[in-house]
């Protein structure tokens, strides 16, 4: 089984540096273009995909829909476990606004944000369910940067913590008990077709 993890395309809040969390912010035009660029890349590559699934938040759902239409594959029902971390009181704030209101150590305060362990547990539960349901299929998963960073932290503790880019692609293959990365946080498709 292959799973291709994709971070949704760009939104206006991404461009402004605002934390979205579970606030339902739509893709912008650049985000839609990014999704088309990844879809076109996936058409050219040797891996064949059977399904696409998203978190259900509109920015992920629309990214998934664009890719599914290009690849002509079905979309599965959204899975709420794929949603971004709930950030509580800091959703909608930029880095400057967060630090002005709550100080440089805002992330250490309890401002209603979901804990790392909760994200990691729902991510691993999702992975195990996909393996159980679709062991002989390849599934694209459109999710969110904060969620994916926590999932990858569990799977690859020794990997450097790099920011998960918009419309990045990470491909994992299930081998015995491990998920082996074929590709990690790749955004090559966004560089190839810049207009």
N, CA and C atoms as an extended XYZ file, in Angstrom:
585
Properties=species:S:1:pos:R:3:atomname:S:1:resname:S:1:resid:I:1 pbc="F F F"
N         0.832       -1.195        0.000 N   UNK     1
C         0.000        0.000        0.000 CA  UNK     1
C         0.873        1.253        0.000 C   UNK     1
N         0.473        2.208       -0.834 N   UNK     2
C         1.084        3.531       -0.819 CA  UNK     2
C         0.076        4.538       -0.288 C   UNK     2
N         0.561        5.465        0.516 N   UNK     3
C        -0.247        6.619        0.914 CA  UNK     3
C         0.528        7.859        0.510 C   UNK     3
N        -0.151        8.750       -0.203 N   UNK     4
C         0.449       10.019       -0.590 CA  UNK     4
C        -0.164       11.129        0.232 C   UNK     4
N         0.601       11.689        1.146 N   UNK     5
C         0.104       12.797        1.971 CA  UNK     5
C         0.384       14.120        1.275 C   UNK     5
N        -0.653       14.930        1.165 N   UNK     6
C        -0.585       16.217        0.482 CA  UNK     6
C        -1.071       17.289        1.446 C   UNK     6
N        -0.325       18.377        1.556 N   UNK     7
C        -0.855       19.532        2.283 CA  UNK     7
C        -1.684       20.344        1.298 C   UNK     7
N        -2.820       20.835        1.742 N   UNK     8
C        -3.720       21.618        0.885 CA  UNK     8
C        -2.996       22.793        0.233 C   UNK     8
N        -3.620       23.353       -0.792 N   UNK     9
C        -3.067       24.512       -1.485 CA  UNK     9
C        -3.191       25.795       -0.681 C   UNK     9
N        -2.592       26.841       -1.211 N   UNK    10
C        -2.498       28.136       -0.540 CA  UNK    10
C        -3.869       28.766       -0.331 C   UNK    10
N        -4.017       29.439        0.828 N   UNK    11
C        -5.205       30.234        1.131 CA  UNK    11
C        -4.747       31.672        1.396 C   UNK    11
N        -5.706       32.592        1.451 N   UNK    12
C        -5.353       33.975        1.779 CA  UNK    12
C        -4.735       34.073        3.170 C   UNK    12
N        -5.237       33.268        4.116 N   UNK    13
C        -4.676       33.295        5.468 CA  UNK    13
C        -3.250       32.752        5.473 C   UNK    13
N        -2.961       31.714        4.668 N   UNK    14
C        -1.568       31.246        4.551 CA  UNK    14
C        -0.683       32.402        4.092 C   UNK    14
N        -1.138       33.110        3.052 N   UNK    15
C        -0.349       34.193        2.476 CA  UNK    15
C        -0.093       35.302        3.497 C   UNK    15
N        -1.047       35.516        4.404 N   UNK    16
C        -0.910       36.559        5.428 CA  UNK    16
C        -0.190       36.066        6.676 C   UNK    16
N         0.116       34.767        6.745 N   UNK    17
C         0.796       34.212        7.912 CA  UNK    17
C        -0.115       33.996        9.110 C   UNK    17
N        -1.423       33.874        8.868 N   UNK    18
C        -2.369       33.645        9.969 CA  UNK    18
C        -2.532       32.149       10.215 C   UNK    18
N        -2.617       31.772       11.484 N   UNK    19
C        -2.890       30.373       11.828 CA  UNK    19
C        -4.357       30.088       11.546 C   UNK    19
N        -4.606       29.051       10.733 N   UNK    20
C        -5.983       28.717       10.369 CA  UNK    20
C        -6.606       27.728       11.341 C   UNK    20
N        -5.839       26.704       11.725 N   UNK    21
C        -6.411       25.672       12.580 CA  UNK    21
C        -7.637       25.060       11.925 C   UNK    21
N        -8.725       24.977       12.668 N   UNK    22
C        -9.946       24.380       12.128 CA  UNK    22
C       -10.924       25.425       11.595 C   UNK    22
N       -10.482       26.689       11.531 N   UNK    23
C       -11.292       27.713       10.868 CA  UNK    23
C       -11.342       27.353        9.383 C   UNK    23
N       -12.520       27.389        8.793 N   UNK    24
C       -12.692       26.867        7.433 CA  UNK    24
C       -12.444       27.948        6.384 C   UNK    24
N       -11.186       28.112        6.015 N   UNK    25
C       -10.760       29.129        5.048 CA  UNK    25
C       -10.594       28.460        3.677 C   UNK    25
N       -11.199       29.028        2.613 N   UNK    26
C       -11.112       28.393        1.288 CA  UNK    26
C        -9.759       28.617        0.613 C   UNK    26
N        -9.497       27.808       -0.420 N   UNK    27
C        -8.333       28.042       -1.277 CA  UNK    27
C        -8.465       29.396       -1.957 C   UNK    27
N        -7.325       29.985       -2.297 N   UNK    28
C        -7.353       31.142       -3.192 CA  UNK    28
C        -6.972       30.659       -4.599 C   UNK    28
N        -6.894       31.585       -5.542 N   UNK    29
C        -6.621       31.172       -6.933 CA  UNK    29
C        -5.258       30.501       -7.059 C   UNK    29
N        -4.274       30.986       -6.333 N   UNK    30
C        -2.953       30.355       -6.390 CA  UNK    30
C        -3.029       28.921       -5.850 C   UNK    30
N        -3.797       28.726       -4.787 N   UNK    31
C        -3.973       27.382       -4.221 CA  UNK    31
C        -4.626       26.426       -5.217 C   UNK    31
N        -5.588       26.939       -5.981 N   UNK    32
C        -6.243       26.099       -7.004 CA  UNK    32
C        -5.257       25.737       -8.113 C   UNK    32
N        -4.432       26.705       -8.519 N   UNK    33
C        -3.400       26.447       -9.528 CA  UNK    33
C        -2.412       25.409       -9.012 C   UNK    33
N        -2.001       25.526       -7.747 N   UNK    34
C        -1.072       24.555       -7.162 CA  UNK    34
C        -1.664       23.139       -7.217 C   UNK    34
N        -2.950       23.026       -6.896 N   UNK    35
C        -3.601       21.708       -6.913 CA  UNK    35
C        -3.593       21.124       -8.325 C   UNK    35
N        -3.852       21.982       -9.316 N   UNK    36
C        -3.816       21.502      -10.710 CA  UNK    36
C        -2.405       21.064      -11.099 C   UNK    36
N        -1.402       21.805      -10.649 N   UNK    37
C        -0.015       21.464      -10.966 CA  UNK    37
C         0.363       20.108      -10.363 C   UNK    37
N        -0.066       19.849       -9.129 N   UNK    38
C         0.229       18.552       -8.534 CA  UNK    38
C        -0.537       17.448       -9.250 C   UNK    38
N        -1.794       17.702       -9.581 N   UNK    39
C        -2.564       16.702      -10.323 CA  UNK    39
C        -1.888       16.327      -11.628 C   UNK    39
N        -1.391       17.333      -12.359 N   UNK    40
C        -0.696       17.075      -13.630 CA  UNK    40
C         0.584       16.273      -13.397 C   UNK    40
N         1.301       16.588      -12.329 N   UNK    41
C         2.514       15.827      -12.006 CA  UNK    41
C         2.166       14.363      -11.730 C   UNK    41
N         1.118       14.145      -10.932 N   UNK    42
C         0.751       12.770      -10.567 CA  UNK    42
C         0.339       11.952      -11.787 C   UNK    42
N        -0.229       12.602      -12.788 N   UNK    43
C        -0.586       11.906      -14.038 CA  UNK    43
C         0.643       11.343      -14.736 C   UNK    43
N         1.777       12.038      -14.604 N   UNK    44
C         3.008       11.668      -15.324 CA  UNK    44
C         3.851       10.636      -14.589 C   UNK    44
N         3.587       10.442      -13.311 N   UNK    45
C         4.469        9.604      -12.497 CA  UNK    45
C         4.027        8.145      -12.510 C   UNK    45
N         4.927        7.224      -12.183 N   UNK    46
C         4.612        5.797      -12.296 CA  UNK    46
C         3.604        5.283      -11.266 C   UNK    46
N         3.493        5.924      -10.101 N   UNK    47
C         2.534        5.451       -9.099 CA  UNK    47
C         1.114        5.709       -9.582 C   UNK    47
N         0.258        4.730       -9.428 N   UNK    48
C        -1.153        4.894       -9.774 CA  UNK    48
C        -1.956        4.970       -8.485 C   UNK    48
N        -2.904        5.884       -8.437 N   UNK    49
C        -3.673        6.149       -7.221 CA  UNK    49
C        -5.115        5.684       -7.422 C   UNK    49
N        -5.681        5.090       -6.371 N   UNK    50
C        -7.040        4.543       -6.442 CA  UNK    50
C        -8.100        5.475       -5.881 C   UNK    50
N        -7.755        6.201       -4.810 N   UNK    51
C        -8.717        7.067       -4.131 CA  UNK    51
C        -8.012        8.312       -3.623 C   UNK    51
N        -8.843        9.325       -3.328 N   UNK    52
C        -8.347       10.495       -2.600 CA  UNK    52
C        -9.338       10.776       -1.470 C   UNK    52
N        -8.788       11.178       -0.323 N   UNK    53
C        -9.595       11.481        0.856 CA  UNK    53
C        -9.050       12.766        1.465 C   UNK    53
N        -9.928       13.559        2.085 N   UNK    54
C        -9.479       14.806        2.714 CA  UNK    54
C       -10.063       14.941        4.113 C   UNK    54
N        -9.678       16.058        4.753 N   UNK    55
C       -10.117       16.344        6.122 CA  UNK    55
C       -11.545       16.861        6.186 C   UNK    55
N       -12.075       17.298        5.046 N   UNK    56
C       -13.412       17.885        5.043 CA  UNK    56
C       -13.419       19.398        5.173 C   UNK    56
N       -12.324       20.002        5.666 N   UNK    57
C       -12.242       21.466        5.639 CA  UNK    57
C       -12.124       21.888        4.181 C   UNK    57
N       -12.754       23.007        3.810 N   UNK    58
C       -12.915       23.330        2.389 CA  UNK    58
C       -11.591       23.451        1.647 C   UNK    58
N       -10.538       23.954        2.293 N   UNK    59
C        -9.258       24.096        1.585 CA  UNK    59
C        -8.665       22.742        1.219 C   UNK    59
N        -8.872       21.749        2.063 N   UNK    60
C        -8.403       20.393        1.756 CA  UNK    60
C        -9.363       19.691        0.800 C   UNK    60
N       -10.652       19.877        1.020 N   UNK    61
C       -11.669       19.227        0.178 CA  UNK    61
C       -11.550       19.688       -1.275 C   UNK    61
N       -11.367       20.998       -1.493 N   UNK    62
C       -11.249       21.498       -2.861 CA  UNK    62
C        -9.944       21.041       -3.504 C   UNK    62
N        -8.851       21.037       -2.747 N   UNK    63
C        -7.581       20.509       -3.265 CA  UNK    63
C        -7.772       19.064       -3.717 C   UNK    63
N        -8.418       18.255       -2.866 N   UNK    64
C        -8.659       16.843       -3.192 CA  UNK    64
C        -9.540       16.703       -4.427 C   UNK    64
N       -10.559       17.535       -4.523 N   UNK    65
C       -11.493       17.469       -5.651 CA  UNK    65
C       -10.798       17.782       -6.977 C   UNK    65
N        -9.939       18.792       -6.979 N   UNK    66
C        -9.201       19.160       -8.200 CA  UNK    66
C        -8.301       17.998       -8.626 C   UNK    66
N        -7.577       17.426       -7.678 N   UNK    67
C        -6.664       16.327       -7.989 CA  UNK    67
C        -7.438       15.092       -8.444 C   UNK    67
N        -8.543       14.783       -7.769 N   UNK    68
C        -9.356       13.619       -8.140 CA  UNK    68
C        -9.895       13.765       -9.561 C   UNK    68
N       -10.309       14.966       -9.930 N   UNK    69
C       -10.864       15.157      -11.275 CA  UNK    69
C        -9.782       15.003      -12.345 C   UNK    69
N        -8.566       15.477      -12.070 N   UNK    70
C        -7.465       15.336      -13.031 CA  UNK    70
C        -7.076       13.864      -13.182 C   UNK    70
N        -7.021       13.134      -12.053 N   UNK    71
C        -6.617       11.722      -12.084 CA  UNK    71
C        -7.784       10.785      -12.410 C   UNK    71
N        -8.999       11.353      -12.420 N   UNK    72
C       -10.205       10.561      -12.685 CA  UNK    72
C       -10.334        9.391      -11.699 C   UNK    72
N       -10.196        9.719      -10.403 N   UNK    73
C       -10.352        8.717       -9.348 CA  UNK    73
C       -11.419        9.203       -8.364 C   UNK    73
N       -12.059        8.290       -7.642 N   UNK    74
C       -13.113        8.699       -6.712 CA  UNK    74
C       -12.565        9.307       -5.428 C   UNK    74
N       -13.396       10.183       -4.847 N   UNK    75
C       -13.098       10.736       -3.523 CA  UNK    75
C       -13.857        9.923       -2.486 C   UNK    75
N       -13.149        9.546       -1.427 N   UNK    76
C       -13.790        8.889       -0.291 CA  UNK    76
C       -14.425        9.955        0.604 C   UNK    76
N       -15.316        9.519        1.499 N   UNK    77
C       -15.910       10.448        2.461 CA  UNK    77
C       -14.808       11.105        3.287 C   UNK    77
N       -14.929       12.410        3.576 N   UNK    78
C       -13.908       13.072        4.397 CA  UNK    78
C       -13.757       12.390        5.759 C   UNK    78
N       -12.562       12.502        6.319 N   UNK    79
C       -12.259       11.918        7.618 CA  UNK    79
C       -11.827       13.045        8.559 C   UNK    79
N       -12.600       13.272        9.612 N   UNK    80
C       -12.337       14.385       10.526 CA  UNK    80
C       -11.006       14.235       11.255 C   UNK    80
N       -10.475       13.015       11.322 N   UNK    81
C        -9.177       12.823       11.977 CA  UNK    81
C        -8.054       13.514       11.221 C   UNK    81
N        -8.280       13.849        9.952 N   UNK    82
C        -7.264       14.506        9.130 CA  UNK    82
C        -7.264       16.026        9.288 C   UNK    82
N        -8.197       16.555       10.076 N   UNK    83
C        -8.293       18.010       10.234 CA  UNK    83
C        -7.047       18.577       10.885 C   UNK    83
N        -6.848       19.858       10.637 N   UNK    84
C        -5.734       20.565       11.249 CA  UNK    84
C        -5.905       20.594       12.760 C   UNK    84
N        -4.809       20.826       13.449 N   UNK    85
C        -4.840       21.032       14.899 CA  UNK    85
C        -5.828       22.161       15.213 C   UNK    85
N        -6.627       21.976       16.240 N   UNK    86
C        -7.437       23.077       16.751 CA  UNK    86
C        -6.494       23.991       17.528 C   UNK    86
N        -6.472       25.279       17.171 N   UNK    87
C        -5.534       26.212       17.798 CA  UNK    87
C        -6.196       27.144       18.811 C   UNK    87
N        -7.474       26.953       19.054 N   UNK    88
C        -8.134       27.734       20.099 CA  UNK    88
C        -8.061       29.228       19.854 C   UNK    88
N        -7.603       29.962       20.882 N   UNK    89
C        -7.647       31.429       20.850 CA  UNK    89
C        -6.692       32.058       19.842 C   UNK    89
N        -5.734       31.299       19.307 N   UNK    90
C        -4.783       31.927       18.383 CA  UNK    90
C        -5.166       31.762       16.911 C   UNK    90
N        -6.274       31.053       16.621 N   UNK    91
C        -6.699       30.945       15.219 CA  UNK    91
C        -6.999       32.341       14.679 C   UNK    91
N        -6.506       32.604       13.477 N   UNK    92
C        -6.716       33.895       12.836 CA  UNK    92
C        -5.666       34.938       13.169 C   UNK    92
N        -4.682       34.582       14.004 N   UNK    93
C        -3.649       35.546       14.391 CA  UNK    93
C        -2.344       35.288       13.635 C   UNK    93
N        -1.640       36.375       13.307 N   UNK    94
C        -0.300       36.265       12.722 CA  UNK    94
C         0.710       36.047       13.853 C   UNK    94
N         1.951       35.753       13.487 N   UNK    95
C         3.003       35.555       14.492 CA  UNK    95
C         3.155       36.802       15.365 C   UNK    95
N         3.142       37.982       14.763 N   UNK    96
C         3.274       39.230       15.522 CA  UNK    96
C         2.105       39.400       16.489 C   UNK    96
N         0.896       39.140       15.993 N   UNK    97
C        -0.287       39.271       16.859 CA  UNK    97
C        -0.245       38.284       18.022 C   UNK    97
N         0.191       37.059       17.757 N   UNK    98
C         0.282       36.051       18.827 CA  UNK    98
C         1.263       36.509       19.911 C   UNK    98
N         2.419       36.988       19.475 N   UNK    99
C         3.433       37.402       20.446 CA  UNK    99
C         3.021       38.663       21.198 C   UNK    99
N         2.336       39.581       20.514 N   UNK   100
C         1.871       40.801       21.173 CA  UNK   100
C         0.859       40.464       22.267 C   UNK   100
N        -0.066       39.577       21.962 N   UNK   101
C        -1.114       39.229       22.934 CA  UNK   101
C        -0.636       38.308       24.037 C   UNK   101
N         0.177       37.301       23.671 N   UNK   102
C         0.462       36.220       24.616 CA  UNK   102
C         1.948       36.030       24.922 C   UNK   102
N         2.814       36.815       24.288 N   UNK   103
C         4.250       36.702       24.538 CA  UNK   103
C         4.907       35.687       23.616 C   UNK   103
N         6.240       35.683       23.614 N   UNK   104
C         7.015       34.817       22.719 CA  UNK   104
C         6.795       33.338       23.016 C   UNK   104
N         6.428       33.030       24.242 N   UNK   105
C         6.223       31.626       24.634 CA  UNK   105
C         4.743       31.238       24.552 C   UNK   105
N         4.003       31.840       23.641 N   UNK   106
C         2.552       31.590       23.535 CA  UNK   106
C         2.228       30.108       23.389 C   UNK   106
N         3.099       29.386       22.669 N   UNK   107
C         2.825       27.962       22.393 CA  UNK   107
C         2.921       27.096       23.652 C   UNK   107
N         3.508       27.626       24.714 N   UNK   108
C         3.603       26.879       25.970 CA  UNK   108
C         2.403       27.132       26.881 C   UNK   108
N         1.573       28.100       26.518 N   UNK   109
C         0.391       28.420       27.315 CA  UNK   109
C        -0.799       27.581       26.858 C   UNK   109
N        -1.761       27.427       27.751 N   UNK   110
C        -2.986       26.721       27.375 CA  UNK   110
C        -3.986       27.745       26.850 C   UNK   110
N        -4.004       27.873       25.532 N   UNK   111
C        -4.903       28.816       24.875 CA  UNK   111
C        -5.974       28.068       24.071 C   UNK   111
N        -6.199       26.825       24.460 N   UNK   112
C        -7.227       26.026       23.805 CA  UNK   112
C        -6.710       25.215       22.633 C   UNK   112
N        -5.386       25.189       22.434 N   UNK   113
C        -4.848       24.445       21.299 CA  UNK   113
C        -4.783       22.936       21.614 C   UNK   113
N        -5.027       22.151       20.583 N   UNK   114
C        -4.976       20.694       20.707 CA  UNK   114
C        -3.539       20.251       20.981 C   UNK   114
N        -3.372       19.280       21.837 N   UNK   115
C        -2.043       18.803       22.238 CA  UNK   115
C        -1.415       17.924       21.151 C   UNK   115
N        -0.081       17.910       21.107 N   UNK   116
C         0.653       17.100       20.133 CA  UNK   116
C         0.209       15.642       20.170 C   UNK   116
N         0.107       15.092       21.365 N   UNK   117
C        -0.234       13.672       21.498 CA  UNK   117
C        -1.585       13.354       20.884 C   UNK   117
N        -2.549       14.250       21.034 N   UNK   118
C        -3.885       14.023       20.462 CA  UNK   118
C        -3.806       13.974       18.939 C   UNK   118
N        -3.027       14.886       18.342 N   UNK   119
C        -2.841       14.875       16.881 CA  UNK   119
C        -2.164       13.591       16.437 C   UNK   119
N        -1.113       13.214       17.145 N   UNK   120
C        -0.362       12.018       16.783 CA  UNK   120
C        -1.242       10.775       16.884 C   UNK   120
N        -2.054       10.698       17.918 N   UNK   121
C        -2.926        9.524       18.087 CA  UNK   121
C        -3.964        9.434       16.978 C   UNK   121
N        -4.576       10.556       16.614 N   UNK   122
C        -5.587       10.464       15.545 CA  UNK   122
C        -4.934       10.199       14.194 C   UNK   122
N        -3.727       10.707       13.988 N   UNK   123
C        -3.003       10.423       12.754 CA  UNK   123
C        -2.654        8.954       12.613 C   UNK   123
N        -2.154        8.356       13.681 N   UNK   124
C        -1.788        6.941       13.627 CA  UNK   124
C        -3.023        6.049       13.513 C   UNK   124
N        -4.118        6.428       14.177 N   UNK   125
C        -5.364        5.663       14.058 CA  UNK   125
C        -5.866        5.695       12.616 C   UNK   125
N        -5.766        6.855       11.965 N   UNK   126
C        -6.165        6.963       10.556 CA  UNK   126
C        -5.300        6.053        9.685 C   UNK   126
N        -3.981        6.117        9.871 N   UNK   127
C        -3.067        5.292        9.069 CA  UNK   127
C        -3.398        3.807        9.214 C   UNK   127
N        -3.591        3.365       10.444 N   UNK   128
C        -3.891        1.950       10.680 CA  UNK   128
C        -5.214        1.538       10.034 C   UNK   128
N        -6.197        2.418       10.092 N   UNK   129
C        -7.483        2.096        9.467 CA  UNK   129
C        -7.354        2.007        7.949 C   UNK   129
N        -6.585        2.906        7.349 N   UNK   130
C        -6.385        2.845        5.898 CA  UNK   130
C        -5.710        1.522        5.520 C   UNK   130
N        -4.720        1.109        6.303 N   UNK   131
C        -4.014       -0.140        6.041 CA  UNK   131
C        -4.970       -1.327        6.161 C   UNK   131
N        -5.851       -1.294        7.139 N   UNK   132
C        -6.820       -2.373        7.338 CA  UNK   132
C        -7.844       -2.415        6.207 C   UNK   132
N        -8.348       -1.235        5.801 N   UNK   133
C        -9.415       -1.170        4.794 CA  UNK   133
C        -8.907       -1.347        3.366 C   UNK   133
N        -7.727       -0.798        3.063 N   UNK   134
C        -7.251       -0.728        1.675 CA  UNK   134
C        -5.821       -1.239        1.530 C   UNK   134
N        -5.508       -2.442        2.007 N   UNK   135
C        -4.110       -2.902        1.994 CA  UNK   135
C        -3.520       -3.040        0.589 C   UNK   135
N        -4.371       -3.238       -0.415 N   UNK   136
C        -3.869       -3.421       -1.780 CA  UNK   136
C        -4.211       -2.232       -2.677 C   UNK   136
N        -4.440       -1.079       -2.074 N   UNK   137
C        -4.774        0.135       -2.823 CA  UNK   137
C        -3.794        1.247       -2.484 C   UNK   137
N        -3.775        2.259       -3.339 N   UNK   138
C        -2.949        3.443       -3.117 CA  UNK   138
C        -3.871        4.642       -2.926 C   UNK   138
N        -3.667        5.367       -1.830 N   UNK   139
C        -4.601        6.414       -1.421 CA  UNK   139
C        -3.870        7.744       -1.255 C   UNK   139
N        -4.411        8.786       -1.890 N   UNK   140
C        -3.930       10.146       -1.676 CA  UNK   140
C        -4.733       10.769       -0.538 C   UNK   140
N        -4.049       11.465        0.346 N   UNK   141
C        -4.667       12.037        1.541 CA  UNK   141
C        -4.346       13.528        1.578 C   UNK   141
N        -5.376       14.371        1.519 N   UNK   142
C        -5.158       15.819        1.564 CA  UNK   142
C        -5.479       16.321        2.967 C   UNK   142
N        -4.443       16.860        3.621 N   UNK   143
C        -4.588       17.273        5.007 CA  UNK   143
C        -3.927       18.640        5.213 C   UNK   143
N        -3.300       18.844        6.376 N   UNK   144
C        -2.877       20.165        6.830 CA  UNK   144
C        -1.474       20.110        7.422 C   UNK   144
N        -0.753       21.238        7.345 N   UNK   145
C         0.641       21.282        7.746 CA  UNK   145
C         0.922       20.891        9.182 C   UNK   145
N         0.182       21.451       10.122 N   UNK   146
C         0.415       21.136       11.532 CA  UNK   146
C         0.122       19.682       11.848 C   UNK   146
N        -0.959       19.169       11.283 N   UNK   147
C        -1.320       17.762       11.476 CA  UNK   147
C        -0.233       16.853       10.897 C   UNK   147
N         0.174       17.122        9.650 N   UNK   148
C         1.166       16.265        9.000 CA  UNK   148
C         2.509       16.311        9.728 C   UNK   148
N         2.897       17.480       10.218 N   UNK   149
C         4.162       17.588       10.954 CA  UNK   149
C         4.147       16.678       12.180 C   UNK   149
N         3.022       16.621       12.885 N   UNK   150
C         2.936       15.760       14.066 CA  UNK   150
C         2.926       14.276       13.688 C   UNK   150
N         2.232       13.935       12.613 N   UNK   151
C         2.215       12.539       12.167 CA  UNK   151
C         3.622       12.097       11.751 C   UNK   151
N         4.316       12.927       10.989 N   UNK   152
C         5.667       12.581       10.545 CA  UNK   152
C         6.631       12.524       11.732 C   UNK   152
N         6.372       13.334       12.764 N   UNK   153
C         7.201       13.304       13.973 CA  UNK   153
C         7.115       11.923       14.636 C   UNK   153
N         5.927       11.329       14.648 N   UNK   154
C         5.764        9.995       15.228 CA  UNK   154
C         6.474        8.952       14.362 C   UNK   154
N         6.283        9.041       13.052 N   UNK   155
C         6.815        8.029       12.138 CA  UNK   155
C         8.328        8.121       11.979 C   UNK   155
N         8.870        9.336       11.979 N   UNK   156
C        10.279        9.556       11.655 CA  UNK   156
C        10.909       10.507       12.663 C   UNK   156
N        11.065       10.045       13.886 N   UNK   157
C        11.541       10.903       14.981 CA  UNK   157
C        12.903       11.536       14.690 C   UNK   157
N        13.732       10.848       13.904 N   UNK   158
C        15.079       11.343       13.654 CA  UNK   158
C        15.144       12.362       12.520 C   UNK   158
N        14.039       12.531       11.819 N   UNK   159
C        14.034       13.445       10.669 CA  UNK   159
C        14.042       14.893       11.152 C   UNK   159
N        14.786       15.737       10.440 N   UNK   160
C        14.796       17.143       10.843 CA  UNK   160
C        13.387       17.717       10.685 C   UNK   160
N        13.065       18.664       11.528 N   UNK   161
C        11.730       19.257       11.495 CA  UNK   161
C        11.712       20.343       10.427 C   UNK   161
N        11.265       19.977        9.240 N   UNK   162
C        11.154       20.989        8.199 CA  UNK   162
C         9.691       21.369        8.059 C   UNK   162
N         9.457       22.602        7.658 N   UNK   163
C         8.093       23.077        7.469 CA  UNK   163
C         7.451       22.287        6.327 C   UNK   163
N         6.213       21.866        6.518 N   UNK   164
C         5.491       21.137        5.481 CA  UNK   164
C         4.875       22.171        4.539 C   UNK   164
N         5.338       22.217        3.296 N   UNK   165
C         4.928       23.262        2.363 CA  UNK   165
C         3.535       23.038        1.796 C   UNK   165
N         2.886       24.147        1.373 N   UNK   166
C         1.598       24.030        0.697 CA  UNK   166
C         1.760       23.185       -0.562 C   UNK   166
N         0.860       22.270       -0.769 N   UNK   167
C         0.826       21.333       -1.887 CA  UNK   167
C         2.064       20.457       -1.950 C   UNK   167
N         2.715       20.219       -0.796 N   UNK   168
C         3.835       19.275       -0.774 CA  UNK   168
C         3.287       17.854       -0.841 C   UNK   168
N         4.108       16.954       -1.357 N   UNK   169
C         3.747       15.549       -1.514 CA  UNK   169
C         4.749       14.695       -0.748 C   UNK   169
N         4.227       13.815        0.089 N   UNK   170
C         5.024       12.827        0.810 CA  UNK   170
C         4.410       11.467        0.504 C   UNK   170
N         5.212       10.535       -0.013 N   UNK   171
C         4.696        9.207       -0.361 CA  UNK   171
C         5.312        8.175        0.569 C   UNK   171
N         4.447        7.440        1.269 N   UNK   172
C         4.868        6.392        2.200 CA  UNK   172
C         4.384        5.043        1.695 C   UNK   172
N         5.200        4.013        1.906 N   UNK   173
C         4.803        2.657        1.546 CA  UNK   173
C         4.842        1.777        2.789 C   UNK   173
N         3.786        0.987        2.963 N   UNK   174
C         3.721        0.074        4.105 CA  UNK   174
C         4.579       -1.150        3.799 C   UNK   174
N         5.603       -1.364        4.642 N   UNK   175
C         6.480       -2.541        4.524 CA  UNK   175
C         6.542       -3.179        5.890 C   UNK   175
N         5.996       -4.379        6.012 N   UNK   176
C         5.902       -5.050        7.310 CA  UNK   176
C         5.181       -4.118        8.296 C   UNK   176
N         5.864       -3.709        9.367 N   UNK   177
C         5.199       -2.840       10.342 CA  UNK   177
C         5.518       -1.361       10.120 C   UNK   177
N         6.433       -1.069        9.196 N   UNK   178
C         6.891        0.304        9.029 CA  UNK   178
C         6.287        0.976        7.802 C   UNK   178
N         6.228        2.308        7.867 N   UNK   179
C         5.869        3.130        6.724 CA  UNK   179
C         7.169        3.750        6.212 C   UNK   179
N         7.599        3.287        5.028 N   UNK   180
C         8.880        3.721        4.455 CA  UNK   180
C         8.635        4.904        3.512 C   UNK   180
N         9.344        6.033        3.713 N   UNK   181
C         9.128        7.181        2.828 CA  UNK   181
C         9.842        7.006        1.480 C   UNK   181
N         9.090        7.164        0.395 N   UNK   182
C         9.673        7.216       -0.951 CA  UNK   182
C        10.021        8.660       -1.314 C   UNK   182
N         9.233        9.581       -0.772 N   UNK   183
C         9.344       10.993       -1.112 CA  UNK   183
C         8.914       11.750        0.132 C   UNK   183
N         9.593       12.856        0.455 N   UNK   184
C         9.225       13.593        1.660 CA  UNK   184
C         9.122       15.074        1.371 C   UNK   184
N         7.923       15.649        1.606 N   UNK   185
C         7.703       17.093        1.567 CA  UNK   185
C         8.190       17.700        0.244 C   UNK   185
N         7.880       17.044       -0.848 N   UNK   186
C         8.370       17.461       -2.165 CA  UNK   186
C         7.415       18.455       -2.828 C   UNK   186
N         7.961       19.582       -3.282 N   UNK   187
C         7.157       20.588       -3.994 CA  UNK   187
C         7.732       20.868       -5.386 C   UNK   187
N         8.418       19.892       -5.944 N   UNK   188
C         9.055       20.062       -7.263 CA  UNK   188
C         8.050       20.543       -8.320 C   UNK   188
N         6.818       20.038       -8.269 N   UNK   189
C         5.786       20.399       -9.250 CA  UNK   189
C         5.462       21.894       -9.225 C   UNK   189
N         5.686       22.564       -8.112 N   UNK   190
C         5.399       24.002       -8.031 CA  UNK   190
C         6.520       24.819       -8.673 C   UNK   190
N         7.702       24.255       -8.775 N   UNK   191
C         8.838       24.962       -9.351 CA  UNK   191
C         8.889       24.808      -10.860 C   UNK   191
N         8.382       23.676      -11.363 N   UNK   192
C         8.551       23.344      -12.779 CA  UNK   192
C         7.719       24.206      -13.703 C   UNK   192
N         6.540       24.663      -13.243 N   UNK   193
C         5.614       25.342      -14.149 CA  UNK   193
C         5.343       26.783      -13.737 C   UNK   193
N         6.306       27.435      -13.122 N   UNK   194
C         6.069       28.819      -12.730 CA  UNK   194
C         5.857       29.674      -13.988 C   UNK   194
N         4.834       30.491      -13.937 N   UNK   195
C         4.519       31.343      -15.093 CA  UNK   195
C         5.030       32.760      -14.865 C   UNK   195
